[in-house]
Amino acid sequence: MRPQYLFDREPTLLISPLSADALQKGDTFPELKGKTLDGNDFDLRTFKGEPIVLKIGTTWCAACGMQSKAINNISDYLKENKIHFVEVFLQESEKTVRKYFNKDGHELPETVILDEGEIHKSLNGYLIPRVILIDKNYKVYRDGDSISSEDMKKMLETMLANE
């Protein structure tokens, strides 16, 4: 599947189902490194051995904002079950992301990663928002588009029960 660009710049996104190269349930999650909102190096493997909710999106995508709010609706559940929430912003500046969290009342996730395209390319997907659930064995449990807070919580409960 060839990426389709919606603007003159290269945002590398396609609003359609995930490509055939999407991660499959049971796949080992690939390496994911980037810079945090504070400019520090980050490696997702730091959380290996613990469950992770990974959301990929942008500040200007309305569905991405709705997905962030859905995840925030279960933030107490995530904290109680020691599930890390990592949000990756595609081709966004630190200033834009901070403004997004300050202006729109979004709760700042545990970890925010700024991606200039490397993470997005390495995951072979051109869909936003994209939500990936990763179990404590660093295996993909779910890779897909938007999901309600209720469905995500049920899926996480099942994932945790099967570990």
C-alpha positions in Angstrom: 0.0 0.0 0.0 1.4 3.4 -1.0 1.0 6.2 1.4 -1.3 9.0 0.3 -0.4 12.6 1.4 -3.1 15.0 2.4 -1.0 18.1 2.3 2.0 19.5 0.4 4.4 18.6 3.2 5.0 15.0 4.0 2.9 14.0 7.1 3.0 10.3 6.1 -0.5 9.4 7.0 -3.4 7.7 5.4 -6.9 7.7 6.8 -8.0 4.2 6.0 -7.5 0.7 7.5 -4.1 -0.4 8.5 -1.9 -1.7 5.8 -1.1 -5.4 5.5 2.2 -4.7 7.2 0.4 -3.8 10.5 1.7 -5.7 13.6 -0.2 -8.9 14.3 -1.3 -10.1 17.7 1.6 -12.1 19.2 4.3 -10.3 17.2 7.3 -9.1 19.2 7.0 -5.3 19.3 9.9 -3.7 17.3 12.4 -1.3 18.7 11.0 2.2 19.4 13.3 5.0 20.3 12.8 8.7 20.3 13.0 12.0 22.1 10.6 12.9 24.9 8.8 16.2 25.2 11.6 17.3 27.5 14.3 16.4 24.9 15.5 13.2 26.6 16.3 10.0 24.8 13.6 7.3 25.2 13.6 3.6 24.5 10.3 1.8 24.9 12.2 -1.3 26.0 12.6 0.5 29.3 9.1 -0.7 30.0 9.7 -4.3 28.9 8.1 -6.6 31.5 5.2 -4.2 32.0 2.1 -3.6 29.9 2.0 -0.6 27.6 -0.7 1.4 25.8 0.9 3.1 22.8 -1.0 5.8 21.0 0.2 7.4 17.8 -1.3 10.6 16.4 -1.1 14.3 15.9 -2.3 17.5 17.6 -4.5 18.6 14.7 -6.3 15.3 14.2 -9.7 15.5 15.9 -10.0 11.7 16.2 -6.6 11.6 17.8 -7.8 14.0 20.5 -10.9 12.0 21.1 -8.7 8.9 21.5 -6.5 10.6 24.0 -9.5 11.6 26.0 -10.8 8.0 25.9 -7.5 6.7 27.2 -7.6 9.4 29.9 -11.0 8.1 31.0 -9.3 4.9 32.1 -6.2 6.6 33.5 -7.0 5.4 37.1 -7.3 1.8 35.8 -4.0 2.2 34.0 -2.2 3.5 37.1 -3.8 0.8 39.4 -2.6 -1.9 37.0 0.8 -0.4 36.3 0.1 0.0 32.6 2.3 2.6 30.9 0.7 5.1 28.6 3.0 6.4 25.9 1.8 8.9 23.3 3.8 9.5 20.1 3.2 12.7 18.1 4.1 12.6 14.4 6.0 15.5 12.9 5.0 17.9 15.7 7.2 20.4 17.5 7.7 20.4 21.3 6.0 23.9 21.4 2.9 22.7 19.4 2.5 19.6 21.6 2.8 21.6 24.9 0.2 24.1 23.5 -2.1 21.2 22.7 -1.9 19.8 26.2 -2.3 23.3 27.8 -5.1 24.5 25.5 -7.3 21.5 25.0 -7.3 20.2 28.6 -5.8 16.9 27.6 -4.1 15.0 30.5 -0.4 14.7 29.9 0.4 11.0 29.5 3.2 9.3 31.4 5.6 9.6 28.4 5.3 11.8 25.3 7.5 11.1 22.3 8.1 13.5 19.4 8.7 11.6 16.1 10.1 13.1 13.0 9.0 10.1 11.0 11.4 7.3 12.0 9.0 5.6 14.4 6.1 6.0 12.0 8.1 4.4 9.2 9.4 1.5 11.4 5.9 0.6 12.4 4.7 0.3 8.7 1.4 2.0 9.3 -0.2 5.1 7.9 -3.2 5.4 10.2 -4.0 7.9 12.9 -4.9 7.6 15.6 -3.3 4.2 16.0 -3.5 2.4 19.3 -1.2 -0.6 20.1 -1.5 -2.6 23.3 1.7 -4.4 24.3 1.8 -7.1 27.0 4.4 -7.6 29.6 6.3 -10.0 27.4 6.7 -7.2 24.8 4.2 -8.9 22.5 1.6 -7.1 20.5 -1.9 -7.7 21.9 -3.8 -5.3 19.6 -2.8 -3.0 16.8 -5.6 -0.9 15.3 -7.4 2.4 15.0 -9.6 4.2 17.6 -11.1 2.2 20.4 -13.5 3.3 23.1 -12.4 3.5 26.7 -14.8 0.7 27.7 -13.6 -1.7 25.0 -9.9 -0.8 25.7 -10.4 -1.5 29.4 -12.1 -4.9 28.6 -9.3 -5.8 26.3 -6.6 -4.8 28.8 -8.4 -6.9 31.5 -8.3 -9.9 29.2 -4.7 -9.2 28.3 -3.7 -9.0 32.0 -5.7 -12.1 32.9 -3.9 -14.1 30.2 -0.3 -13.2 31.2 
